[in-house]
Amino acid sequence: MTSQYLSLFDIISTIFWAGILLFFAHFHYIQNKHKEHYKYYLFNVYGKFFFALAFSAFYLFIVGGGDTVAYFDGASVLNNLFVQSPTAYMEELFNPPDMNHYWNVYDADTGYPPGWIYRESEGFFISKLISLFSFLTFKSYLASTLIIAFMAAHASWKLFTLILEFKLAKPVYIALAVLFLPSVNFWCTGISKDSFVYIALCYMIYYGFKYLHFGKIRITEFIVFLFSAWLIYHIRSVVLFVVIIPFGLAFVSRALKRWGLQNFAVGAIRTTFLLGSFAFVVLSQASKSEEELLSSNAFLEEAAVTQNDFAQNESYGESRYDLGEIQFTLGGLVRVAPLAIFTGAFRPMMWEALTPNLVLNGLESLILLFGLARFLFKRPVAKYGFIRNNEFLYFCLILVFLLSFITGLTSGLYGVLVRLRAPLLPFLFILLNVDFKSFGLLEKKNKKKNGLSSDGTRIIPHESL
């Protein structure tokens, strides 16, 4: 099977594209190497390449296929369709998959997309995206993988420079959190849904907070922001809604501060908004039965099907985890939320990560638990107060809580869990490694002198972004 992805022509194309991408990386580094933080730049690029190739090798040689190969096979079929009929290709590109067209549009010459990928609109959407890359690489699987890895390196670098400017933690911790987490680099650099979600998420947060601090961004940057949101919506729509909530809170907070309100007033209004939103949800959903709630919410319906499948199917063995019996009512979801959030953020534990593909995740979970214990050990209330008054950290907190809940609730299997939780890990690591001691020692006048706002957030110079 692997021979069709590792032919001599594929290897030549991979070497060619690796040379082009590394040329651009080194050229950019030479132009900026006088900047202190650029000492991490090339390590980031090479690290992404290494883990992307490791991801590909894992699925080609160990799994023997999987989603990543199926996405690429679908892309190759679309490339063949373009050669046969550009009009038919464009129709497939801009319309949702339709099984009525499956046997009419494709034939023996084009080949057929994998049926289980074609039937899932989100999965075939990835094939459509990959078809654009495979045009450039002449249908080389590894070369297309390297291009995605380079995009992941660029997107994560943007996020790194943003967080670095806030000076919330030591640069080495920020670099480890955003650039060098093994599980993020493994799951979010190859041909997968998770890669595109993570790339789009990084760009959304970078340009969103750039606008938040300056009140304006260039039209091209705004287009990238919207395109990133569009990508997330078509790949994993629930993530987009999760991101919109903390973004909305951050924008409201910034607007209130620009109107002259102090941290206490901003926090009170934000808390009132959150409580009001929760009360609205309770009043509108509390009276619904489980059947009514599931029928009105596609996400919860999918979660219920997943949980039921994993609970009854013994073939999954020890690779599955159990949140207990879940009632998909408002009260049932509230009761399971703490365990789901903990599972989405901190599992698998070391004793649950007994397979080679999970051992790194188990080590990361151990480090995260240590960070959580350190956070809770000394003045957790004061630390939370600092996070609450910092727009970016509060954004991270809400994002981590919501994404952890969704991930823990819907994954069911550890193998799925580690993939879906990967995009939230950088933000969780940042939260647990904030240099609280440094900020606590700064007087208010020194904060202003050092370019800090009253809530401890660094004021970002326009040129630095």
Buried (B, 14 or more C-beta within 10 A) or exposed (E): EBEEBBEEEBEEBBBBBBEBBBEEBBEBBEEEEEEEBBEBBBEBBBBBBBBBBBBBEBBBEEEEEEBBBBBBBBBBBBBBBBEBBEEBBEBBBEEEBEEEBBEEBBEEEBBBBBEEBBEEEEBBBBBBBBBBBBBEBBBBBBBBBBBBBBBBBBBBBBBBBBBBBBBBBEBEBBBBBBBBBBBBBBBBBBBBBBBBBBBBBBBBBBBBBBBBBEEEBEEEBEEBBEEBBEBBBBBBEBBBEBBEBBBBBBBBBBEBBEEEBEBEEBBEBBEEEEEEEEEEEEEEBEEBEBEEBBEEBEBBBEBBEBBEEBBEEEEBEEBBBEBEEBEBBBEBBEBBBEBBBBBBBBBBEBEBBEBEBBEBBBBBBBEBBEBBEEBEEEEEEEBBEBBBBBBBBBBBBBBBBBBBBBBBBBBBBBBBBBBBBBBBBBBBBBBBBBEBEEBEEBEEEEBEEEEBBEBBBBEBEEEEB
